[in-house]
């Protein structure tokens, strides 16, 4: 049996960036529904219109991309950016002038 070794090039982080219309009550409800669908699917809010999710593999990443695609509202602009764990490791986060260390990947193994 062939075993796949998990490494920083196989583990993925999935970013979702979006700009959705919020002029009308209906548009605000759709935008809120989209954000809620991301949270329900395990994404974390990085910034108001930027969400990120850890994926244990490219296969898992593809499942989550399809879920995001299904939840996209009729109007607006949504971008999905997959990056490897190795690439994500180079991120530099600042809150004000203070450098905040990178959040560690979850230790929990996803089984789906």
NUZAPA-732590 format. One record per residue (C-alpha): residue number from 1; residue in three letters; x, y, z. Coordinates in Angstrom, 3 decimals. Layout:
BEGIN
<pt><seq>NUM</seq><type>ALA</type><xx>X</xx><yy>Y</yy><zz>Z</zz></pt>
...
//
This chain:
BEGIN
<pt><seq>1</seq><type>UNK</type><xx>0.000</xx><yy>0.000</yy><zz>0.000</zz></pt>
<pt><seq>2</seq><type>UNK</type><xx>1.379</xx><yy>3.401</yy><zz>-1.009</zz></pt>
<pt><seq>3</seq><type>UNK</type><xx>1.418</xx><yy>6.033</yy><zz>1.722</zz></pt>
<pt><seq>4</seq><type>UNK</type><xx>1.242</xx><yy>9.735</yy><zz>0.976</zz></pt>
<pt><seq>5</seq><type>UNK</type><xx>3.478</xx><yy>11.828</yy><zz>3.178</zz></pt>
<pt><seq>6</seq><type>UNK</type><xx>1.959</xx><yy>15.091</yy><zz>4.322</zz></pt>
<pt><seq>7</seq><type>UNK</type><xx>4.271</xx><yy>17.986</yy><zz>3.728</zz></pt>
<pt><seq>8</seq><type>UNK</type><xx>4.217</xx><yy>21.752</yy><zz>3.357</zz></pt>
<pt><seq>9</seq><type>UNK</type><xx>3.638</xx><yy>21.459</yy><zz>-0.402</zz></pt>
<pt><seq>10</seq><type>UNK</type><xx>0.629</xx><yy>19.133</yy><zz>-0.132</zz></pt>
<pt><seq>11</seq><type>UNK</type><xx>-1.183</xx><yy>20.839</yy><zz>2.750</zz></pt>
<pt><seq>12</seq><type>UNK</type><xx>-3.175</xx><yy>23.801</yy><zz>1.450</zz></pt>
<pt><seq>13</seq><type>UNK</type><xx>-4.662</xx><yy>27.060</yy><zz>2.665</zz></pt>
<pt><seq>14</seq><type>UNK</type><xx>-7.679</xx><yy>28.390</yy><zz>0.835</zz></pt>
<pt><seq>15</seq><type>UNK</type><xx>-8.355</xx><yy>32.133</yy><zz>0.694</zz></pt>
<pt><seq>16</seq><type>UNK</type><xx>-11.692</xx><yy>33.611</yy><zz>-0.363</zz></pt>
<pt><seq>17</seq><type>UNK</type><xx>-11.762</xx><yy>37.338</yy><zz>-1.176</zz></pt>
<pt><seq>18</seq><type>UNK</type><xx>-15.033</xx><yy>38.996</yy><zz>-2.032</zz></pt>
<pt><seq>19</seq><type>UNK</type><xx>-16.763</xx><yy>42.279</yy><zz>-2.733</zz></pt>
<pt><seq>20</seq><type>UNK</type><xx>-20.528</xx><yy>41.857</yy><zz>-2.610</zz></pt>
<pt><seq>21</seq><type>UNK</type><xx>-23.175</xx><yy>44.528</yy><zz>-3.093</zz></pt>
<pt><seq>22</seq><type>UNK</type><xx>-24.915</xx><yy>45.620</yy><zz>0.126</zz></pt>
<pt><seq>23</seq><type>UNK</type><xx>-27.077</xx><yy>48.510</yy><zz>-1.054</zz></pt>
<pt><seq>24</seq><type>UNK</type><xx>-30.464</xx><yy>46.866</yy><zz>-0.549</zz></pt>
<pt><seq>25</seq><type>UNK</type><xx>-31.763</xx><yy>44.730</yy><zz>2.319</zz></pt>
<pt><seq>26</seq><type>UNK</type><xx>-31.893</xx><yy>41.718</yy><zz>-0.020</zz></pt>
<pt><seq>27</seq><type>UNK</type><xx>-28.217</xx><yy>42.218</yy><zz>-1.041</zz></pt>
<pt><seq>28</seq><type>UNK</type><xx>-27.147</xx><yy>42.573</yy><zz>2.606</zz></pt>
<pt><seq>29</seq><type>UNK</type><xx>-28.988</xx><yy>39.337</yy><zz>3.438</zz></pt>
<pt><seq>30</seq><type>UNK</type><xx>-27.268</xx><yy>37.515</yy><zz>0.552</zz></pt>
<pt><seq>31</seq><type>UNK</type><xx>-23.835</xx><yy>38.855</yy><zz>1.588</zz></pt>
<pt><seq>32</seq><type>UNK</type><xx>-24.465</xx><yy>37.788</yy><zz>5.199</zz></pt>
<pt><seq>33</seq><type>UNK</type><xx>-25.607</xx><yy>34.378</yy><zz>3.993</zz></pt>
<pt><seq>34</seq><type>UNK</type><xx>-22.415</xx><yy>33.978</yy><zz>1.962</zz></pt>
<pt><seq>35</seq><type>UNK</type><xx>-20.227</xx><yy>34.909</yy><zz>4.954</zz></pt>
<pt><seq>36</seq><type>UNK</type><xx>-22.201</xx><yy>32.505</yy><zz>7.153</zz></pt>
<pt><seq>37</seq><type>UNK</type><xx>-21.737</xx><yy>29.695</yy><zz>4.617</zz></pt>
<pt><seq>38</seq><type>UNK</type><xx>-17.974</xx><yy>30.271</yy><zz>4.736</zz></pt>
<pt><seq>39</seq><type>UNK</type><xx>-17.953</xx><yy>30.135</yy><zz>8.547</zz></pt>
<pt><seq>40</seq><type>UNK</type><xx>-20.124</xx><yy>26.999</yy><zz>8.516</zz></pt>
<pt><seq>41</seq><type>UNK</type><xx>-17.608</xx><yy>25.377</yy><zz>6.147</zz></pt>
<pt><seq>42</seq><type>UNK</type><xx>-14.706</xx><yy>25.995</yy><zz>8.538</zz></pt>
<pt><seq>43</seq><type>UNK</type><xx>-13.343</xx><yy>29.256</yy><zz>7.171</zz></pt>
<pt><seq>44</seq><type>UNK</type><xx>-12.057</xx><yy>31.927</yy><zz>9.547</zz></pt>
<pt><seq>45</seq><type>UNK</type><xx>-12.416</xx><yy>35.638</yy><zz>8.942</zz></pt>
<pt><seq>46</seq><type>UNK</type><xx>-8.986</xx><yy>37.155</yy><zz>8.320</zz></pt>
<pt><seq>47</seq><type>UNK</type><xx>-10.425</xx><yy>40.559</yy><zz>7.376</zz></pt>
<pt><seq>48</seq><type>UNK</type><xx>-13.999</xx><yy>41.602</yy><zz>6.740</zz></pt>
<pt><seq>49</seq><type>UNK</type><xx>-14.070</xx><yy>40.331</yy><zz>3.129</zz></pt>
<pt><seq>50</seq><type>UNK</type><xx>-11.149</xx><yy>37.888</yy><zz>3.376</zz></pt>
<pt><seq>51</seq><type>UNK</type><xx>-11.664</xx><yy>34.385</yy><zz>4.744</zz></pt>
<pt><seq>52</seq><type>UNK</type><xx>-9.118</xx><yy>31.579</yy><zz>5.061</zz></pt>
<pt><seq>53</seq><type>UNK</type><xx>-9.326</xx><yy>27.839</yy><zz>5.650</zz></pt>
<pt><seq>54</seq><type>UNK</type><xx>-6.766</xx><yy>25.107</yy><zz>6.269</zz></pt>
<pt><seq>55</seq><type>UNK</type><xx>-7.130</xx><yy>22.041</yy><zz>4.029</zz></pt>
<pt><seq>56</seq><type>UNK</type><xx>-5.222</xx><yy>18.848</yy><zz>4.773</zz></pt>
<pt><seq>57</seq><type>UNK</type><xx>-4.888</xx><yy>17.996</yy><zz>1.073</zz></pt>
<pt><seq>58</seq><type>UNK</type><xx>-5.590</xx><yy>19.220</yy><zz>-2.431</zz></pt>
<pt><seq>59</seq><type>UNK</type><xx>-8.552</xx><yy>16.853</yy><zz>-2.591</zz></pt>
<pt><seq>60</seq><type>UNK</type><xx>-10.056</xx><yy>18.470</yy><zz>0.505</zz></pt>
<pt><seq>61</seq><type>UNK</type><xx>-9.331</xx><yy>21.893</yy><zz>-0.987</zz></pt>
<pt><seq>62</seq><type>UNK</type><xx>-11.268</xx><yy>20.998</yy><zz>-4.149</zz></pt>
<pt><seq>63</seq><type>UNK</type><xx>-14.296</xx><yy>19.958</yy><zz>-2.066</zz></pt>
<pt><seq>64</seq><type>UNK</type><xx>-14.268</xx><yy>23.325</yy><zz>-0.269</zz></pt>
<pt><seq>65</seq><type>UNK</type><xx>-13.828</xx><yy>25.257</yy><zz>-3.518</zz></pt>
<pt><seq>66</seq><type>UNK</type><xx>-16.981</xx><yy>23.581</yy><zz>-4.870</zz></pt>
<pt><seq>67</seq><type>UNK</type><xx>-18.877</xx><yy>24.485</yy><zz>-1.681</zz></pt>
<pt><seq>68</seq><type>UNK</type><xx>-17.807</xx><yy>28.126</yy><zz>-2.002</zz></pt>
<pt><seq>69</seq><type>UNK</type><xx>-18.850</xx><yy>28.172</yy><zz>-5.672</zz></pt>
<pt><seq>70</seq><type>UNK</type><xx>-22.333</xx><yy>26.896</yy><zz>-4.753</zz></pt>
<pt><seq>71</seq><type>UNK</type><xx>-22.754</xx><yy>29.627</yy><zz>-2.132</zz></pt>
<pt><seq>72</seq><type>UNK</type><xx>-21.693</xx><yy>32.581</yy><zz>-4.325</zz></pt>
<pt><seq>73</seq><type>UNK</type><xx>-24.509</xx><yy>35.146</yy><zz>-4.567</zz></pt>
<pt><seq>74</seq><type>UNK</type><xx>-25.952</xx><yy>36.217</yy><zz>-7.905</zz></pt>
<pt><seq>75</seq><type>UNK</type><xx>-24.128</xx><yy>39.581</yy><zz>-7.870</zz></pt>
<pt><seq>76</seq><type>UNK</type><xx>-20.677</xx><yy>40.557</yy><zz>-6.665</zz></pt>
<pt><seq>77</seq><type>UNK</type><xx>-17.081</xx><yy>39.577</yy><zz>-7.116</zz></pt>
<pt><seq>78</seq><type>UNK</type><xx>-15.506</xx><yy>36.511</yy><zz>-5.453</zz></pt>
<pt><seq>79</seq><type>UNK</type><xx>-11.890</xx><yy>35.331</yy><zz>-5.777</zz></pt>
<pt><seq>80</seq><type>UNK</type><xx>-10.540</xx><yy>32.004</yy><zz>-4.516</zz></pt>
<pt><seq>81</seq><type>UNK</type><xx>-6.797</xx><yy>31.642</yy><zz>-3.981</zz></pt>
<pt><seq>82</seq><type>UNK</type><xx>-5.232</xx><yy>28.311</yy><zz>-2.969</zz></pt>
<pt><seq>83</seq><type>UNK</type><xx>-1.711</xx><yy>28.436</yy><zz>-1.527</zz></pt>
<pt><seq>84</seq><type>UNK</type><xx>0.519</xx><yy>25.717</yy><zz>-0.133</zz></pt>
<pt><seq>85</seq><type>UNK</type><xx>1.339</xx><yy>25.578</yy><zz>3.558</zz></pt>
<pt><seq>86</seq><type>UNK</type><xx>4.920</xx><yy>26.441</yy><zz>2.577</zz></pt>
<pt><seq>87</seq><type>UNK</type><xx>3.766</xx><yy>29.646</yy><zz>0.843</zz></pt>
<pt><seq>88</seq><type>UNK</type><xx>1.404</xx><yy>30.537</yy><zz>3.693</zz></pt>
<pt><seq>89</seq><type>UNK</type><xx>4.338</xx><yy>30.198</yy><zz>6.090</zz></pt>
<pt><seq>90</seq><type>UNK</type><xx>5.823</xx><yy>33.361</yy><zz>4.561</zz></pt>
<pt><seq>91</seq><type>UNK</type><xx>2.891</xx><yy>35.591</yy><zz>5.557</zz></pt>
<pt><seq>92</seq><type>UNK</type><xx>3.661</xx><yy>38.606</yy><zz>7.746</zz></pt>
<pt><seq>93</seq><type>UNK</type><xx>0.749</xx><yy>39.871</yy><zz>9.855</zz></pt>
<pt><seq>94</seq><type>UNK</type><xx>0.594</xx><yy>43.285</yy><zz>11.515</zz></pt>
<pt><seq>95</seq><type>UNK</type><xx>-2.087</xx><yy>44.637</yy><zz>13.823</zz></pt>
<pt><seq>96</seq><type>UNK</type><xx>-1.105</xx><yy>48.262</yy><zz>14.129</zz></pt>
<pt><seq>97</seq><type>UNK</type><xx>2.663</xx><yy>48.462</yy><zz>14.587</zz></pt>
<pt><seq>98</seq><type>UNK</type><xx>2.842</xx><yy>45.126</yy><zz>16.405</zz></pt>
<pt><seq>99</seq><type>UNK</type><xx>4.035</xx><yy>42.036</yy><zz>14.485</zz></pt>
<pt><seq>100</seq><type>UNK</type><xx>1.792</xx><yy>39.073</yy><zz>15.335</zz></pt>
<pt><seq>101</seq><type>UNK</type><xx>3.212</xx><yy>35.553</yy><zz>14.831</zz></pt>
<pt><seq>102</seq><type>UNK</type><xx>1.602</xx><yy>33.307</yy><zz>12.217</zz></pt>
<pt><seq>103</seq><type>UNK</type><xx>-1.256</xx><yy>31.165</yy><zz>13.492</zz></pt>
<pt><seq>104</seq><type>UNK</type><xx>-0.207</xx><yy>27.506</yy><zz>13.527</zz></pt>
<pt><seq>105</seq><type>UNK</type><xx>-1.962</xx><yy>24.959</yy><zz>11.329</zz></pt>
<pt><seq>106</seq><type>UNK</type><xx>-4.496</xx><yy>22.810</yy><zz>13.182</zz></pt>
<pt><seq>107</seq><type>UNK</type><xx>-3.041</xx><yy>19.632</yy><zz>14.699</zz></pt>
<pt><seq>108</seq><type>UNK</type><xx>-6.302</xx><yy>17.787</yy><zz>14.079</zz></pt>
<pt><seq>109</seq><type>UNK</type><xx>-6.374</xx><yy>15.458</yy><zz>11.103</zz></pt>
<pt><seq>110</seq><type>UNK</type><xx>-9.429</xx><yy>15.888</yy><zz>8.883</zz></pt>
<pt><seq>111</seq><type>UNK</type><xx>-11.179</xx><yy>12.645</yy><zz>8.019</zz></pt>
<pt><seq>112</seq><type>UNK</type><xx>-13.797</xx><yy>13.096</yy><zz>5.287</zz></pt>
//
